[in-house]
Amino acid sequence: MIDIITIGELLIDLTQTSCDSNGIDLFAATPGGSPANVAVAAARLGACTAFLGKVGRDSMGHILRNALASSGVDITGLLTDAAPTTLAVAASDNGRISYSFFRGADALLSPDELDEDSVSHAKFLHFSSASLTAGPSRSATIFAARQAHRSGRLISFDPNYRPSLWVTPEDARQWMTIPLPLVDVIKLSPVELEMITGTWKLEEGSQFLADKGISLVLITLGGRGVFYRWQGQTGVVPGVPVQIVDKAGAGDAFQGALLSRLCARGEQPLSDLQLPELEEILSFANRAAAWTCTARGAISAMPTLEQMSACPR
């Protein structure tokens, strides 16, 4: 059985790195896309993962296909389209990172292109909200989540709010809310917590999500670690201090590490999970996120199990 199937965007991240002697901005092109990052992170940490999505029939699509395959991700469900591969441009403005997206093939995955059987035979199906923004991929993602849920599989969701992908914040809130009754594990930032629940308070917001039927609620707090709500209990697992080079993909590394360790527990990843074990798993996920921050890129920075053994605790 496949441990984790992720569905959604696989794209090229164009990240501003410096300027040349004429003051022209220079960008590095690296493989990325939140669900793809999660698939790679989990695969490098020992999980059996697969990815469902679309890239263009162009050189960028070829690069992305090779990036996943070389990391051990099953790409049987990675399709190609006449539309170009999607690009995401990350630029710095007075120290703040802003994202612009040039959507292409990733938004064109349709429900009839999915293998229903494979979706139903993974322990986890994971997705983010980018594939809920527009196009056939919105229907494909919801279809896959409902199919996996009906089959008794676990659903992992990362709202991963990117303002430039949505018409309005209210549009984002609406579509981020629709999948919640299907979700078992959610990871979100304080900004996303307030957007979805109407409150920035961790206890109150996490209870709102638990009342929707979500078993494990995780709110990432950057260097401070992660807040959790599990079976009525809450707490914070501290982060790991590192010298930050690039934060790209840190949340996805956290998610991939989390899901890989949960899947290692057996056929029922959340069954009989006790608080001490959960906190150990979250500590491992924090370390994976920290490691990713020490190098540039997202997929290229995801740690292996061997590297994790050298990561500070």
C-alpha positions in Angstrom: 0.0 0.0 0.0 1.2 3.5 -0.8 1.5 5.5 2.4 0.8 9.0 1.1 -0.7 10.4 -2.1 -0.5 14.1 -2.6 -2.5 15.9 -5.2 -2.2 19.5 -6.5 0.4 21.9 -7.8 3.9 21.0 -9.0 5.7 24.1 -10.3 8.9 26.0 -10.8 9.7 28.5 -8.0 11.5 31.5 -9.4 13.1 33.0 -6.2 14.9 36.3 -6.1 18.5 35.7 -5.0 20.4 38.9 -5.8 21.0 41.7 -8.3 23.7 41.9 -11.0 26.1 44.9 -11.4 23.4 46.8 -13.3 20.8 46.4 -10.6 18.8 43.7 -12.4 17.1 41.2 -10.2 18.4 37.6 -10.5 16.2 34.6 -9.8 16.9 30.9 -9.2 14.6 28.3 -10.7 13.9 25.4 -8.4 11.3 22.7 -8.3 8.4 23.3 -5.9 4.7 23.2 -5.2 3.4 22.5 -1.7 1.9 19.0 -2.2 4.8 17.9 -4.3 7.2 19.2 -1.6 5.3 17.1 1.0 5.6 14.0 -1.2 9.3 14.4 -1.6 9.8 15.2 2.1 8.0 12.1 3.2 9.7 9.9 0.6 13.2 11.0 1.7 12.2 10.1 5.3 11.2 6.6 4.4 7.5 6.7 3.3 6.1 5.3 0.1 4.6 8.3 -1.7 2.9 9.2 -5.0 1.9 12.4 -6.6 -1.1 13.3 -8.7 -1.0 16.4 -10.9 0.0 18.0 -14.2 2.9 19.7 -15.8 3.5 21.1 -19.3 5.2 19.3 -22.2 8.1 21.6 -21.8 11.6 21.7 -20.3 10.3 22.9 -17.0 7.9 20.0 -16.8 10.7 17.6 -17.6 12.8 19.0 -14.8 9.9 18.6 -12.3 9.2 15.1 -13.4 12.8 14.1 -12.8 12.9 16.0 -9.4 10.1 13.8 -8.0 11.3 10.5 -9.6 14.8 11.0 -8.3 13.5 11.5 -4.8 11.6 8.2 -4.9 8.1 9.6 -5.5 5.8 7.5 -7.7 4.9 9.7 -10.7 2.5 7.3 -12.4 -0.2 9.9 -11.8 1.8 12.9 -13.0 0.3 13.9 -16.4 1.3 16.3 -19.1 -0.7 19.0 -20.8 -0.4 21.3 -23.7 -0.5 24.2 -21.3 2.8 25.4 -20.0 4.2 24.4 -16.6 3.1 26.7 -13.8 5.5 29.3 -12.4 5.6 30.9 -9.0 7.7 34.0 -8.6 8.9 34.9 -5.0 10.3 38.4 -4.8 11.5 40.3 -1.8 10.0 43.8 -1.0 11.6 45.5 2.0 12.3 42.1 3.5 8.9 40.6 2.9 8.4 37.8 0.4 5.5 38.2 -2.0 4.3 35.5 -4.5 3.0 35.9 -8.0 1.7 32.8 -9.9 1.5 32.2 -13.6 -0.9 29.3 -13.7 -0.7 26.7 -16.3 -0.9 22.9 -16.4 -1.3 22.4 -12.7 -4.9 23.9 -12.7 -6.1 21.6 -15.5 -6.1 18.3 -13.8 -9.7 17.0 -14.1 -11.6 14.3 -12.1 -11.9 11.9 -15.0 -8.1 11.8 -15.2 -7.7 10.4 -11.7 -7.2 6.8 -10.8 -10.0 6.3 -8.2 -8.5 2.9 -7.1 -5.1 4.4 -6.2 -6.6 7.2 -4.3 -8.6 4.7 -2.2 -5.5 2.6 -1.3 -3.2 5.1 0.4 -3.1 5.7 4.1 -3.2 9.5 3.6 -4.4 11.8 0.8 -2.8 15.2 1.2 -3.6 18.5 -0.5 -3.4 22.2 -0.1 -5.7 25.0 -1.1 -3.9 26.1 -4.2 -5.6 23.4 -6.2 -9.0 24.7 -4.9 -8.5 28.2 -6.4 -9.9 27.6 -10.0 -10.2 25.4 -13.0 -10.7 21.6 -13.2 -8.2 21.0 -10.4 -10.7 22.3 -7.9 -13.2 19.6 -8.8 -10.4 17.0 -9.1 -9.1 17.7 -5.6 -12.5 17.6 -3.9 -13.4 14.5 -5.8 -10.2 12.7 -4.7 -10.8 13.8 -1.1 -14.3 12.5 -1.1 -13.3 9.3 -2.7 -10.5 8.7 -0.2 -12.8 9.6 2.7 -15.5 7.2 1.6 -12.9 4.5 1.4 -11.9 5.1 5.1 -8.6 6.7 4.3 -7.2 9.7 6.2 -7.2 13.2 4.7 -4.5 15.8 5.4 -5.0 19.4 4.5 -2.8 22.5 4.4 -4.7 25.7 3.7 -1.5 27.4 2.6 -3.0 30.8 1.9 -1.5 32.8 -1.0 -3.5 36.0 -1.5 -2.5 36.4 -5.2 -4.3 33.1 -6.0 -7.7 34.2 -4.8 -10.2 36.9 -6.0 -10.9 37.9 -2.4 -10.1 36.7 1.1 -13.7 35.7 1.5 -13.5 33.5 -1.6 -10.4 31.8 0.0 -12.2 31.3 3.3 -15.2 29.7 1.6 -13.2 27.2 -0.4 -10.8 26.4 2.5 -13.9 25.6 4.6 -15.6 23.3 2.1 -13.2 20.3 2.6 -13.1 20.5 6.5 -15.7 17.8 7.2 -13.5 15.4 5.2 -10.2 16.3 7.0 -8.5 14.3 9.7 -5.2 16.2 10.0 -4.9 20.0 9.4 -1.7 22.1 9.5 -2.2 25.9 9.3 -0.6 29.2 10.2 -2.1 31.7 12.7 -3.2 33.8 9.7 -5.0 30.9 8.2 -6.5 30.0 11.6 -8.1 33.4 11.9 -9.2 33.4 8.3 -11.0 30.0 8.6 -12.3 30.2 12.2 -12.6 33.9 12.8 -10.2 34.0 15.8 -6.4 34.2 16.2 -6.7 32.5 19.6 -5.1 29.1 19.4 -7.3 27.3 21.9 -10.5 28.7 20.6 -9.6 28.4 16.9 -8.4 24.8 17.3 -11.5 23.9 19.2 -13.6 25.2 16.3 -11.7 22.9 13.9 -12.0 20.0 16.3 -15.7 20.5 16.4 -15.7 20.1 12.6 -14.5 16.6 13.2 -10.8 17.1 12.6 -8.8 14.8 14.8 -5.4 16.4 14.8 -5.1 20.2 14.6 -1.6 21.7 14.2 -0.8 25.4 14.1 2.7 26.2 13.2 4.4 29.1 15.0 7.6 29.5 13.1 10.7 29.3 15.3 8.5 28.9 18.4 7.4 25.4 17.2 3.9 24.0 16.8 0.7 24.2 18.8 -1.4 21.0 18.7 -4.9 19.8 19.7 -5.4 16.1 20.0 -8.2 14.3 21.8 -9.1 17.3 23.8 -5.5 18.0 24.9 -3.4 20.9 23.7 0.2 22.0 24.0 3.2 23.5 22.2 6.2 21.5 21.0 9.2 23.9 20.8 11.0 24.6 17.5 14.7 24.1 16.7 16.9 27.2 16.4 19.0 27.3 13.2 20.7 29.8 11.0 18.0 30.5 8.4 19.0 30.7 4.7 15.6 30.2 3.1 12.3 29.4 4.6 10.8 28.0 1.4 9.3 24.6 1.9 9.7 24.5 5.7 6.0 23.9 6.3 5.9 21.2 3.7 9.0 19.5 5.3 7.1 19.6 8.6 4.0 18.1 7.0 6.0 15.4 5.1 7.9 14.4 8.2 4.7 14.3 10.3 2.9 12.1 7.8 5.9 9.8 7.3 6.1 9.1 11.0 2.4 8.6 11.4 2.4 6.1 8.5 5.2 4.2 10.1 2.8 3.4 12.9 0.9 0.9 10.7 -2.3 0.6 8.7 -4.2 2.9 11.1 -1.8 5.9 11.5 -3.9 7.7 14.2 -5.0 4.6 16.1 -4.1 4.6 19.8 -1.8 7.6 19.4 -0.8 8.8 22.8 0.4 12.3 23.7 4.1 11.4 24.4 4.4 9.7 21.0 2.6 12.6 19.3 5.0 15.1 20.8 8.0 13.1 19.7 6.6 13.0 16.2 6.0 16.7 16.2 9.5 17.3 17.5 10.9 15.2 14.6 8.7 17.3 12.2 10.0 20.6 13.7 13.6 19.4 13.1 12.8 18.5 9.5 11.4 22.0 9.0 14.4 23.6 10.6 16.8 21.6 8.5 15.1 22.8 5.3 15.6 26.4 6.4 19.4 25.9 6.3 19.6 25.6 2.5 18.0 27.3 -0.5 15.1 25.8 -2.4 12.2 23.6 -1.3 12.5 20.1 -2.8 16.3 20.4 -3.0 16.5 21.2 0.7 14.3 18.4 2.0 16.4 16.2 4.5 17.0 12.5 4.4 16.8 10.2 7.4 20.6 10.2 7.5 20.7 14.0 7.6 18.0 14.1 10.3 20.2 12.1 12.6 22.6 15.0 12.5 20.0 17.7 12.9 20.1 19.5 16.3 17.4 18.6 18.8 
